[in-house]
Amino acid sequence: MKNKDKIPVHDLRSALELLKTLPGEYVETFTEVDPHAELSGVYRYVGAGGTCQRPTRKNGPAMVFHNIKGFRNTNVAIGLNGSRKRVGHFLNCAPEKLGFLLKDSVKHAIAPVDVSTGNAVCQEVVHLATDPDFDLRKLLPAPTNTEEDAGPYITMGLCYASDPQTHESDITIHRLCVQSKDELTMWLTPGRHIDAFRIKAEAAGKALPISISIGVDPAIEVAACFEPPTTPLGFNELSIAGALRGRAVEMVQCKTINEKAIAHAEIVIEGELLPDVRMQEDINTHTGRAMPEFPGYTGEAKAAIPVIKVKAVTHRVNPIWRTTLGPGEEHVNMAGIPTEASILDMVERAMPGKLLNVFAHSAGGGKLLAVMQFKKSSVNDEGRQRQAALLAFSAFPELKHVILVDEDVDIFDTDDVLWAMQTRYQGDIDTITIPGVRCHPLDPSQVPEYSPFITQQGMTCKTIFDCTVPFHLKTHFERSTFKEVDVKRFLPDFE
């Protein structure tokens, strides 16, 4: 399909319609599936990829389940952002240029706008928590990803809240567990903006209104994953999604709380983060486990985390639930492409034209590992590649490892990156370690029991692997050059 003929994407449904026109990018099933462990178990094989338990399939299709056990008239979609190629289709961009697209979108942000409740499809159907039969567990087909999870999890909920003092708003994705008929627990990693809003509200003894929009335009799902310093406190990431689409994201006033939600969402949960209320995350199962997270391990259930008291659920007629697998390639793309944009922006401002591209690698879940393609043009550039790596750690604080490669290495081809490491790297002189730095608490190796140099959970030794050729030796490391030919002369259908 030619670009001009492509279905324009503006919400989840149009994104699915686009995928249906692209060979190999969409599958569906009408066989009944149990949301308890079975649904995620199926998609692990079909297309999860990322850091999921092997065997799994990288770059498999997105999938829709039409027959969810216990839930009539609700479908479940998973894996839409599960390949860079699909994200490229959604954003009309070559997959290898997505980081540059997002970098530029931050600079051309378009603020969201409000629409009337009559124009918001997310409020076609309204369920109030005051209704006697209201029960989140019967309304929401939130999957339990494994049989040891703390409970059903909302993994693709776009959480929207506002600073109670400045009224600046933020949107992000958090781990939400369905705990009762009208309660969710919310785990917020330290430093997240909504947690800063919650702390302010709690200090004043007030609840923090929060909306959770589920099933939205993939551009919003990706934009919401930007983090400081690229998007500092007070920067609404919805404006990045506006830039990606060339028009503002439409918001609507919630029915029961003083907050807004994404107007085109399939489902919206309205609630309040309660002050001074905490709940054990696995209070219903006592497994000690939460859910599978991006590094490929199941996170521990937290002993006491904030609680959202739900006031209402609104949705479209016959809504589509949106979910993802924590360790899957979908997380890699949603977290990783904004990471790439942040690194590209910071390094370009410091040393223009030297960093050619960045890949937030699948093995790090889009967060822990970056491969940086650096060009040395003269002997004066020697060492600047390592400065670029240091800037990357500043651009994205949760980054753990950087692999530096030359311009002739394909950063999206792991075999090529590892080839550079085998032939252009000496461990004793090309390894730079930075111990005692704060990173991401979900990395299980970042605990004092693992290393005597780690004093508390969430600290790490950040490492640069410099796999670039010393400039004065470049002529000794030239790859074998093959003749350029037109393969289609011999294989007309060759892609």
ROVOLO-728249 format. One line per field, with one value per residue (C-alpha): residue number from 1; residue in one letter; chain; x, y negated, z. Coordinates in Angstrom, 3 decimals, padded with zeros to 6 digits. Layout:
N
seq = (NUM, ...)
type = (A, ...)
mol = (A, ...)
px = (X, ...)
py = (Y, ...)
pz = (Z, ...)
This chain:
495
seq = (1, 2, 3, 4, 5, 6, 7, 8, 9, 10, 11, 12, 13, 14, 15, 16, 17, 18, 19, 20, 21, 22, 23, 24, 25, 26, 27, 28, 29, 30, 31, 32, 33, 34, 35, 36, 37, 38, 39, 40, 41, 42, 43, 44, 45, 46, 47, 48, 49, 50, 51, 52, 53, 54, 55, 56, 57, 58, 59, 60, 61, 62, 63, 64, 65, 66, 67, 68, 69, 70, 71, 72, 73, 74, 75, 76, 77, 78, 79, 80, 81, 82, 83, 84, 85, 86, 87, 88, 89, 90, 91, 92, 93, 94, 95, 96, 97, 98, 99, 100, 101, 102, 103, 104, 105, 106, 107, 108, 109, 110, 111, 112, 113, 114, 115, 116, 117, 118, 119, 120, 121, 122, 123, 124, 125, 126, 127, 128, 129, 130, 131, 132, 133, 134, 135, 136, 137, 138, 139, 140, 141, 142, 143, 144, 145, 146, 147, 148, 149, 150, 151, 152, 153, 154, 155, 156, 157, 158, 159, 160, 161, 162, 163, 164, 165, 166, 167, 168, 169, 170, 171, 172, 173, 174, 175, 176, 177, 178, 179, 180, 181, 182, 183, 184, 185, 186, 187, 188, 189, 190, 191, 192, 193, 194, 195, 196, 197, 198, 199, 200, 201, 202, 203, 204, 205, 206, 207, 208, 209, 210, 211, 212, 213, 214, 215, 216, 217, 218, 219, 220, 221, 222, 223, 224, 225, 226, 227, 228, 229, 230, 231, 232, 233, 234, 235, 236, 237, 238, 239, 240, 241, 242, 243, 244, 245, 246, 247, 248, 249, 250, 251, 252, 253, 254, 255, 256, 257, 258, 259, 260, 261, 262, 263, 264, 265, 266, 267, 268, 269, 270, 271, 272, 273, 274, 275, 276, 277, 278, 279, 280, 281, 282, 283, 284, 285, 286, 287, 288, 289, 290, 291, 292, 293, 294, 295, 296, 297, 298, 299, 300, 301, 302, 303, 304, 305, 306, 307, 308, 309, 310, 311, 312, 313, 314, 315, 316, 317, 318, 319, 320, 321, 322, 323, 324, 325, 326, 327, 328, 329, 330, 331, 332, 333, 334, 335, 336, 337, 338, 339, 340, 341, 342, 343, 344, 345, 346, 347, 348, 349, 350, 351, 352, 353, 354, 355, 356, 357, 358, 359, 360, 361, 362, 363, 364, 365, 366, 367, 368, 369, 370, 371, 372, 373, 374, 375, 376, 377, 378, 379, 380, 381, 382, 383, 384, 385, 386, 387, 388, 389, 390, 391, 392, 393, 394, 395, 396, 397, 398, 399, 400, 401, 402, 403, 404, 405, 406, 407, 408, 409, 410, 411, 412, 413, 414, 415, 416, 417, 418, 419, 420, 421, 422, 423, 424, 425, 426, 427, 428, 429, 430, 431, 432, 433, 434, 435, 436, 437, 438, 439, 440, 441, 442, 443, 444, 445, 446, 447, 448, 449, 450, 451, 452, 453, 454, 455, 456, 457, 458, 459, 460, 461, 462, 463, 464, 465, 466, 467, 468, 469, 470, 471, 472, 473, 474, 475, 476, 477, 478, 479, 480, 481, 482, 483, 484, 485, 486, 487, 488, 489, 490, 491, 492, 493, 494, 495)
type = (M, K, N, K, D, K, I, P, V, H, D, L, R, S, A, L, E, L, L, K, T, L, P, G, E, Y, V, E, T, F, T, E, V, D, P, H, A, E, L, S, G, V, Y, R, Y, V, G, A, G, G, T, C, Q, R, P, T, R, K, N, G, P, A, M, V, F, H, N, I, K, G, F, R, N, T, N, V, A, I, G, L, N, G, S, R, K, R, V, G, H, F, L, N, C, A, P, E, K, L, G, F, L, L, K, D, S, V, K, H, A, I, A, P, V, D, V, S, T, G, N, A, V, C, Q, E, V, V, H, L, A, T, D, P, D, F, D, L, R, K, L, L, P, A, P, T, N, T, E, E, D, A, G, P, Y, I, T, M, G, L, C, Y, A, S, D, P, Q, T, H, E, S, D, I, T, I, H, R, L, C, V, Q, S, K, D, E, L, T, M, W, L, T, P, G, R, H, I, D, A, F, R, I, K, A, E, A, A, G, K, A, L, P, I, S, I, S, I, G, V, D, P, A, I, E, V, A, A, C, F, E, P, P, T, T, P, L, G, F, N, E, L, S, I, A, G, A, L, R, G, R, A, V, E, M, V, Q, C, K, T, I, N, E, K, A, I, A, H, A, E, I, V, I, E, G, E, L, L, P, D, V, R, M, Q, E, D, I, N, T, H, T, G, R, A, M, P, E, F, P, G, Y, T, G, E, A, K, A, A, I, P, V, I, K, V, K, A, V, T, H, R, V, N, P, I, W, R, T, T, L, G, P, G, E, E, H, V, N, M, A, G, I, P, T, E, A, S, I, L, D, M, V, E, R, A, M, P, G, K, L, L, N, V, F, A, H, S, A, G, G, G, K, L, L, A, V, M, Q, F, K, K, S, S, V, N, D, E, G, R, Q, R, Q, A, A, L, L, A, F, S, A, F, P, E, L, K, H, V, I, L, V, D, E, D, V, D, I, F, D, T, D, D, V, L, W, A, M, Q, T, R, Y, Q, G, D, I, D, T, I, T, I, P, G, V, R, C, H, P, L, D, P, S, Q, V, P, E, Y, S, P, F, I, T, Q, Q, G, M, T, C, K, T, I, F, D, C, T, V, P, F, H, L, K, T, H, F, E, R, S, T, F, K, E, V, D, V, K, R, F, L, P, D, F, E)
mol = (A, A, A, A, A, A, A, A, A, A, A, A, A, A, A, A, A, A, A, A, A, A, A, A, A, A, A, A, A, A, A, A, A, A, A, A, A, A, A, A, A, A, A, A, A, A, A, A, A, A, A, A, A, A, A, A, A, A, A, A, A, A, A, A, A, A, A, A, A, A, A, A, A, A, A, A, A, A, A, A, A, A, A, A, A, A, A, A, A, A, A, A, A, A, A, A, A, A, A, A, A, A, A, A, A, A, A, A, A, A, A, A, A, A, A, A, A, A, A, A, A, A, A, A, A, A, A, A, A, A, A, A, A, A, A, A, A, A, A, A, A, A, A, A, A, A, A, A, A, A, A, A, A, A, A, A, A, A, A, A, A, A, A, A, A, A, A, A, A, A, A, A, A, A, A, A, A, A, A, A, A, A, A, A, A, A, A, A, A, A, A, A, A, A, A, A, A, A, A, A, A, A, A, A, A, A, A, A, A, A, A, A, A, A, A, A, A, A, A, A, A, A, A, A, A, A, A, A, A, A, A, A, A, A, A, A, A, A, A, A, A, A, A, A, A, A, A, A, A, A, A, A, A, A, A, A, A, A, A, A, A, A, A, A, A, A, A, A, A, A, A, A, A, A, A, A, A, A, A, A, A, A, A, A, A, A, A, A, A, A, A, A, A, A, A, A, A, A, A, A, A, A, A, A, A, A, A, A, A, A, A, A, A, A, A, A, A, A, A, A, A, A, A, A, A, A, A, A, A, A, A, A, A, A, A, A, A, A, A, A, A, A, A, A, A, A, A, A, A, A, A, A, A, A, A, A, A, A, A, A, A, A, A, A, A, A, A, A, A, A, A, A, A, A, A, A, A, A, A, A, A, A, A, A, A, A, A, A, A, A, A, A, A, A, A, A, A, A, A, A, A, A, A, A, A, A, A, A, A, A, A, A, A, A, A, A, A, A, A, A, A, A, A, A, A, A, A, A, A, A, A, A, A, A, A, A, A, A, A, A, A, A, A, A, A, A, A, A, A, A, A, A, A, A, A, A, A, A, A, A, A, A, A, A, A, A, A, A, A, A, A, A, A, A, A, A, A, A, A, A, A, A, A, A, A, A, A, A, A, A, A, A, A, A, A)
px = (000.000, 001.376, 001.863, -000.892, -003.326, -002.576, -005.394, -004.795, -004.323, -006.080, -007.143, -006.827, -009.469, -007.919, -004.519, -005.951, -007.597, -004.243, -002.551, -005.182, -003.995, -000.328, 000.786, 001.885, 001.172, -002.198, -003.845, -007.046, -008.783, -012.380, -011.442, -012.310, -009.282, -008.919, -007.480, -005.895, -002.396, -003.668, -003.991, -000.460, 000.773, -000.594, 000.958, 004.341, 004.590, 002.847, 004.854, 006.084, 009.840, 011.895, 013.211, 010.406, 011.160, 012.266, 010.834, 009.144, 008.811, 010.395, 008.530, 005.460, 002.082, -000.242, -003.159, -006.807, -008.732, -012.479, -013.759, -012.635, -013.813, -016.165, -016.404, -018.994, -018.728, -015.113, -012.110, -008.445, -005.648, -001.975, 001.357, 000.530, 003.882, 005.669, 007.935, 009.770, 008.322, 004.763, 005.588, 007.047, 003.759, 001.761, 003.990, 004.749, 008.480, 011.313, 011.992, 015.650, 014.653, 012.065, 014.418, 015.002, 011.250, 010.523, 013.460, 012.033, 008.488, 009.553, 010.643, 007.364, 004.929, 001.202, -000.740, -003.892, -007.341, -010.684, -013.831, -017.370, -018.618, -021.043, -018.104, -016.132, -016.608, -014.917, -018.109, -020.680, -021.337, -021.033, -020.710, -020.725, -019.087, -022.244, -024.200, -024.917, -023.514, -020.351, -017.281, -013.997, -013.276, -016.394, -016.073, -012.393, -010.784, -007.394, -005.136, -003.115, 000.135, 001.432, -000.125, 001.880, 000.938, -000.453, -003.666, -005.108, -002.949, -003.665, -000.439, -001.424, -003.282, -002.387, -002.445, -003.246, -003.075, -002.253, -000.039, -002.395, -000.414, 000.639, -002.121, 000.449, -000.455, 001.451, 000.675, 002.542, 002.098, 002.267, 001.767, -001.873, -003.307, -007.052, -007.541, -011.285, -014.538, -013.443, -009.740, -006.469, -002.941, -000.407, 003.348, 005.265, 009.013, 010.805, 011.039, 007.931, 005.969, 002.592, 004.241, 005.432, 001.833, 000.600, 003.139, 002.009, -001.653, -000.946, 001.001, -002.131, -004.288, -006.108, -006.786, -005.268, -007.784, -006.475, -007.851, -006.641, -007.243, -006.959, -006.896, -005.603, -003.649, -000.223, 001.409, 000.189, 001.460, 004.953, 004.997, 003.887, 007.135, 009.411, 011.205, 013.327, 015.424, 013.907, 010.438, 010.898, 008.253, 005.397, 005.912, 002.779, 003.874, 000.507, 001.895, 004.537, 001.777, 000.142, 003.318, 003.558, 000.038, 000.186, -002.913, -003.790, -004.845, -008.468, -009.304, -012.646, -013.741, -014.304, -017.764, -016.956, -013.575, -011.950, -009.623, -009.548, -009.162, -008.301, -011.520, -010.985, -009.949, -011.743, -012.065, -011.493, -011.178, -011.879, -010.546, -008.579, -005.180, -006.008, -003.816, -002.019, -003.587, -001.344, -002.094, -000.077, 000.224, -000.413, -003.072, -005.359, -002.816, 000.149, 002.490, 005.202, 005.229, 003.796, 003.963, 006.593, 008.615, 010.790, 014.101, 012.489, 011.910, 008.774, 008.867, 008.384, 005.044, 005.393, 004.414, 002.686, 001.839, -000.676, -004.328, -006.703, -010.348, -012.323, -015.347, -016.459, -015.649, -016.689, -016.169, -017.090, -019.790, -018.158, -014.780, -011.350, -009.126, -005.435, -002.723, 000.946, 003.544, 005.999, 009.100, 007.924, 009.279, 006.346, 007.901, 011.238, 009.757, 007.557, 010.336, 013.301, 012.414, 011.908, 015.225, 016.907, 015.365, 016.645, 020.185, 020.251, 019.127, 021.637, 024.655, 023.755, 023.682, 027.116, 028.868, 026.834, 027.082, 029.093, 026.387, 024.785, 022.142, 021.160, 019.329, 017.864, 018.426, 015.804, 018.062, 017.775, 014.034, 014.527, 016.029, 019.223, 021.322, 022.038, 024.107, 025.535, 026.895, 029.637, 031.651, 035.268, 036.351, 039.811, 042.307, 040.746, 037.547, 039.326, 037.836, 034.765, 032.862, 033.277, 032.063, 028.981, 028.379, 028.616, 026.059, 023.773, 023.796, 022.765, 020.067, 018.488, 019.401, 018.014, 020.533, 023.037, 025.311, 026.482, 028.123, 029.953, 030.442, 031.725, 029.637, 030.089, 028.274, 024.507, 023.329, 020.009, 021.810, 023.035, 025.373, 027.085, 027.369, 028.874, 031.251, 032.499, 032.986, 034.996, 037.305, 037.443, 037.451, 040.017, 038.516, 041.418, 041.574, 038.105, 035.943, 034.985, 033.121, 031.242, 030.314, 027.772, 025.271, 021.486, 019.743, 016.496, 015.219, 013.791, 017.257, 017.664, 021.473, 021.290, 021.189, 023.846, 023.747, 025.075, 028.045, 029.797, 030.071, 026.282, 025.079, 021.343, 018.846, 018.666, 022.351, 024.636, 027.983, 027.362, 029.668, 030.842, 032.068, 034.083, 034.012, 035.197, 038.475, 041.199, 041.287, 044.961, 044.260, 041.149, 042.853, 043.629, 039.948, 038.274, 035.574, 035.676, 033.802, 031.548, 030.356, 027.031, 024.507, 020.822, 019.560, 016.097, 017.612, 018.125, 015.283, 012.451, 010.529, 013.543, 012.861)
py = (000.000, -003.384, -006.020, -008.273, -005.327, -004.306, -004.415, -007.465, -006.494, -008.554, -005.968, -002.268, -001.146, -002.943, -001.527, 001.993, 001.296, 000.170, 003.355, 005.479, 004.035, 004.904, 008.491, 010.411, 007.621, 008.709, 011.927, 012.604, 015.497, 016.265, 019.221, 018.612, 017.592, 017.275, 013.888, 015.656, 016.569, 018.173, 015.016, 013.858, 017.433, 017.496, 014.190, 015.139, 017.603, 015.487, 012.293, 011.149, 011.145, 008.807, 010.380, 012.974, 016.567, 018.530, 019.803, 016.603, 014.809, 011.465, 009.146, 011.354, 009.813, 007.808, 009.929, 009.447, 011.921, 011.766, 014.297, 013.557, 016.005, 014.232, 011.021, 010.474, 007.719, 006.813, 007.710, 007.610, 006.216, 006.873, 006.239, 003.237, 001.574, 004.931, 004.189, 001.053, 001.702, 001.401, -001.712, -003.107, -002.381, -004.095, -007.198, -007.227, -006.982, -004.624, -002.352, -003.398, -007.093, -006.882, -008.308, -011.371, -011.796, -011.788, -014.126, -016.673, -016.210, -017.353, -020.645, -021.102, -020.125, -020.784, -021.113, -018.994, -020.569, -019.972, -018.669, -018.493, -015.320, -014.821, -014.435, -011.949, -008.331, -007.154, -008.110, -006.290, -003.919, -004.953, -002.702, -004.486, -002.956, -003.815, -001.308, 001.807, 004.214, 002.198, 004.458, 003.794, 007.535, 008.103, 004.957, 005.134, 008.161, 007.271, 010.302, 012.108, 012.537, 015.592, 017.994, 016.474, 012.822, 010.775, 010.391, 008.992, 006.101, 003.037, 002.798, 000.235, -002.319, -005.912, -007.556, -011.292, -013.609, -017.220, -019.028, -020.224, -023.469, -024.424, -022.455, -021.245, -017.770, -014.592, -011.294, -008.041, -004.262, -002.544, 000.910, 001.137, 004.194, 004.793, 005.518, 005.303, 004.162, 000.521, 000.437, 000.525, 000.471, -001.692, -001.162, -004.322, -004.086, -006.913, -010.176, -009.791, -013.013, -011.641, -010.448, -014.030, -015.195, -012.495, -013.489, -017.122, -016.162, -013.762, -016.427, -018.564, -015.651, -015.491, -012.791, -013.185, -012.809, -010.475, -009.140, -005.963, -005.856, -002.425, -001.742, -004.886, -006.047, -004.305, -007.735, -008.554, -005.245, -005.991, -009.693, -008.944, -007.046, -010.110, -010.867, -013.676, -015.552, -015.622, -016.143, -017.847, -018.241, -020.226, -018.988, -017.247, -014.384, -014.488, -017.510, -015.251, -012.981, -016.130, -016.950, -013.390, -013.666, -017.340, -018.067, -018.287, -015.280, -015.740, -015.527, -015.374, -016.233, -013.128, -012.335, -011.941, -013.596, -016.926, -015.595, -014.923, -011.785, -010.978, -011.484, -008.713, -006.051, -002.712, -002.625, -005.202, -004.523, -007.533, -007.544, -009.155, -008.313, -008.221, -010.082, -007.985, -004.714, -001.791, 001.781, 004.964, 005.622, 009.363, 009.068, 011.471, 014.104, 013.899, 015.193, 012.631, 011.826, 008.872, 009.349, 009.916, 006.740, 005.434, 007.052, 010.504, 011.309, 011.171, 008.176, 008.671, 007.716, 004.510, 004.601, 001.218, -000.910, -003.680, -002.888, -004.310, -004.402, -004.054, -006.307, -005.265, -003.372, -004.775, -003.180, -002.944, -000.546, 002.894, 001.645, 003.048, 003.690, 002.942, 004.951, 005.835, 008.254, 006.510, 008.248, 008.064, 006.150, 003.761, 002.353, 002.094, -000.188, -002.304, -002.937, -002.666, -005.016, -007.987, -006.981, -007.158, -010.573, -011.884, -010.644, -011.959, -015.379, -015.761, -014.520, -016.524, -019.720, -018.943, -017.638, -018.156, -015.542, -012.975, -010.651, -009.062, -006.946, -005.134, -001.880, -001.214, 002.511, 005.189, 007.038, 004.102, 003.744, 000.378, -001.044, 000.663, 000.949, -001.533, -000.940, -004.238, -004.720, -007.369, -008.878, -009.926, -012.333, -013.230, -012.345, -015.110, -013.041, -010.259, -010.121, -012.124, -008.878, -008.197, -011.687, -010.916, -007.813, -009.883, -012.287, -009.326, -008.410, -011.994, -012.043, -008.854, -008.092, -004.528, -003.509, -000.926, 000.038, -001.687, 000.075, -002.315, -001.309, -002.902, -004.156, -000.908, 001.169, 001.796, 000.964, 002.768, 006.040, 007.671, 009.978, 006.942, 005.230, 008.363, 008.657, 005.165, 006.215, 009.295, 007.497, 003.867, 004.178, 005.061, 005.498, 004.018, 000.697, 000.311, 000.828, -002.233, -001.652, -004.184, -002.555, -003.670, -005.336, -005.263, -003.215, -001.190, 000.781, 003.613, 004.846, 007.822, 007.518, 004.053, 005.221, 005.294, 009.108, 009.141, 006.823, 005.446, 002.115, 001.710, 000.076, 000.038, 001.445, -000.495, -001.446, 000.013, -000.100, -001.773, -000.562, -001.800, 000.801, -001.150, 000.993, -001.769, -001.583, -004.026, -006.701, -006.199, -002.514, -002.949, -001.759, 001.556, 002.220, 001.766, 004.340, 006.435, 004.575, 006.461, 005.423, 003.565, 005.486, 005.381, 008.546, 008.163, 009.037, 012.520, 012.695, 010.316, 010.887, 010.310, 007.933)
pz = (000.000, -000.986, 001.720, 000.374, 000.431, 004.013, 006.547, 008.783, 012.435, 015.102, 017.706, 018.521, 016.038, 013.089, 014.082, 013.943, 010.598, 009.218, 010.441, 008.710, 005.371, 006.024, 005.311, 008.374, 010.872, 012.294, 013.503, 015.420, 017.138, 018.059, 020.258, 023.907, 025.955, 029.712, 030.750, 033.714, 032.409, 029.167, 027.030, 027.801, 027.408, 023.872, 022.847, 024.289, 021.394, 018.752, 018.976, 022.393, 021.732, 023.900, 027.094, 027.331, 028.225, 025.164, 022.898, 021.802, 018.500, 017.760, 015.384, 015.400, 014.520, 016.731, 017.930, 018.857, 021.030, 020.329, 022.886, 026.448, 029.090, 031.490, 029.452, 026.762, 024.146, 024.975, 022.808, 023.852, 021.647, 022.328, 020.625, 018.443, 019.163, 019.239, 016.280, 015.124, 011.693, 013.010, 015.014, 011.792, 009.994, 012.737, 012.657, 008.897, 009.521, 008.580, 011.592, 011.871, 011.970, 014.749, 017.378, 015.203, 014.636, 018.360, 019.063, 016.633, 017.958, 021.435, 019.872, 017.984, 020.725, 020.261, 023.507, 024.001, 023.651, 025.373, 023.703, 025.038, 026.678, 023.809, 021.407, 023.507, 022.420, 025.627, 027.519, 025.391, 028.305, 031.982, 035.063, 038.429, 041.493, 043.425, 041.317, 043.437, 040.803, 040.044, 040.072, 038.270, 038.202, 036.091, 033.949, 032.968, 031.267, 032.771, 032.259, 034.871, 032.947, 034.807, 037.280, 040.141, 039.507, 042.386, 040.417, 037.184, 035.923, 033.846, 031.852, 029.212, 031.288, 030.363, 033.801, 033.753, 036.759, 037.591, 040.081, 042.855, 043.156, 039.625, 037.800, 035.241, 033.970, 033.165, 031.483, 031.968, 032.207, 035.603, 037.109, 038.270, 040.007, 040.349, 044.054, 044.709, 043.152, 043.324, 044.259, 042.324, 043.680, 041.860, 041.937, 041.109, 040.637, 042.449, 040.548, 038.404, 037.974, 039.045, 042.249, 042.827, 042.379, 044.780, 047.429, 047.250, 047.540, 050.397, 052.289, 052.125, 053.257, 049.929, 047.356, 043.882, 041.012, 038.314, 035.036, 033.343, 029.582, 027.953, 024.214, 022.495, 019.456, 019.504, 019.105, 022.627, 024.021, 022.728, 023.643, 027.209, 027.814, 027.644, 030.903, 032.435, 031.573, 028.057, 029.530, 032.925, 035.622, 034.122, 030.534, 029.256, 026.986, 025.226, 023.403, 021.817, 020.522, 019.133, 017.235, 015.902, 014.492, 013.524, 015.601, 019.272, 021.338, 022.389, 026.104, 027.901, 031.435, 033.545, 034.910, 038.612, 039.295, 038.546, 035.869, 032.144, 030.060, 026.445, 024.501, 021.945, 024.511, 024.446, 028.256, 031.003, 034.717, 036.950, 040.494, 043.283, 044.734, 048.442, 050.950, 053.580, 052.396, 051.462, 050.473, 050.091, 046.354, 046.598, 049.293, 047.411, 046.370, 048.783, 046.081, 046.835, 043.113, 041.228, 037.421, 034.690, 034.131, 031.298, 032.371, 031.925, 035.590, 037.723, 040.037, 043.748, 045.231, 047.214, 050.883, 050.908, 047.856, 047.078, 046.419, 043.793, 044.817, 041.603, 041.112, 037.627, 034.448, 031.077, 027.677, 024.042, 022.913, 022.559, 023.828, 023.035, 026.043, 025.467, 027.210, 026.842, 028.192, 030.483, 029.070, 025.454, 022.480, 022.820, 025.995, 024.174, 021.533, 023.773, 026.303, 023.962, 021.110, 023.480, 025.106, 021.706, 021.074, 024.411, 023.773, 020.201, 021.356, 024.188, 022.213, 019.097, 021.156, 022.595, 019.470, 016.279, 013.551, 015.512, 016.813, 013.755, 015.502, 018.700, 019.403, 022.850, 022.558, 023.123, 025.571, 027.960, 027.589, 025.894, 029.080, 030.256, 027.064, 024.259, 021.129, 019.857, 016.327, 016.429, 013.583, 014.105, 011.369, 012.659, 015.352, 017.456, 017.702, 019.568, 023.061, 022.136, 021.609, 025.315, 026.145, 024.058, 026.169, 029.357, 027.914, 027.189, 030.876, 031.651, 028.969, 030.341, 033.976, 033.890, 031.201, 032.521, 029.603, 026.416, 023.476, 021.136, 017.490, 014.276, 011.355, 009.360, 012.008, 011.795, 015.319, 014.742, 013.899, 017.115, 015.192, 013.674, 017.069, 018.626, 015.654, 016.471, 020.075, 019.067, 016.632, 017.829, 021.608, 024.243, 027.683, 029.634, 027.762, 026.219, 029.301, 031.341, 034.599, 036.718, 040.048, 042.603, 040.267, 040.590, 037.886, 037.683, 040.712, 038.581, 037.577, 039.971, 039.973, 041.521, 045.132, 047.902, 047.947, 044.378, 044.876, 047.973, 046.132, 045.899, 049.090, 048.360, 045.873, 042.609, 042.467, 039.818, 038.070, 034.711, 031.961, 028.566, 026.065, 023.498, 020.361, 018.037, 016.141, 017.332, 014.632, 013.794, 013.041, 010.866, 007.678, 009.389, 010.127, 006.759, 006.056, 002.918, 000.173, -002.218, -005.638, -005.748, -007.848, -008.689, -006.994, -008.567, -011.944, -010.551, -007.999, -009.003, -005.730, -003.484, -000.583)
